[in-house]
């Protein structure tokens, strides 16, 4: 995972997921979790971007 990805995971989780995976279900889940609360969005972004 690059430094840019880590920074984006923290600051803008949906953008980080979009750049790594494109538009899709993963992006929509990240967007929803970030809208519900920033911390769940960050956790989801790290989990998704760290596993692939």
C-alpha positions as CSV (number, residue, x, y, z in Angstrom):
1,X,0.0,0.0,0.0
2,X,1.5,3.3,-1.0
3,X,1.7,6.4,1.1
4,X,-0.9,8.2,-1.1
5,X,-3.3,5.3,-0.6
6,X,-2.9,5.5,3.2
7,X,-3.5,9.3,3.2
8,X,-6.5,9.0,1.0
9,X,-7.9,6.1,3.2
10,X,-7.8,8.5,6.1
11,X,-8.9,11.7,4.5
12,X,-11.3,10.6,1.7
13,X,-12.1,6.9,2.1
14,X,-14.6,6.7,-0.9
15,X,-12.0,8.3,-3.2
16,X,-9.3,5.9,-2.2
17,X,-11.7,2.9,-2.8
18,X,-12.8,4.4,-6.2
19,X,-9.2,4.9,-7.4
20,X,-8.3,1.3,-6.5
21,X,-11.5,-0.5,-7.5
22,X,-13.5,1.8,-9.7
23,X,-17.3,2.3,-9.5
24,X,-19.0,-0.7,-8.1
25,X,-20.5,-2.2,-5.0
26,X,-17.3,-1.7,-3.0
27,X,-17.4,2.0,-3.8
28,X,-21.0,2.3,-2.8
29,X,-20.5,0.5,0.5
30,X,-17.6,2.8,1.2
31,X,-19.7,5.9,0.4
32,X,-22.5,4.7,2.6
33,X,-20.3,3.9,5.5
34,X,-18.5,7.2,5.3
35,X,-21.9,9.0,5.2
36,X,-23.0,7.1,8.3
37,X,-19.8,7.9,10.1
38,X,-16.3,8.7,9.1
39,X,-14.6,6.0,11.2
40,X,-16.5,3.1,9.6
41,X,-15.6,4.5,6.1
42,X,-11.9,4.6,7.1
43,X,-11.9,1.1,8.4
44,X,-13.7,-0.2,5.3
45,X,-11.2,1.6,3.0
46,X,-8.2,0.1,4.9
47,X,-9.7,-3.4,4.8
48,X,-10.6,-3.3,1.1
49,X,-7.5,-1.5,-0.2
50,X,-5.1,-3.6,2.0
51,X,-6.4,-7.0,0.9
52,X,-6.0,-6.7,-2.9
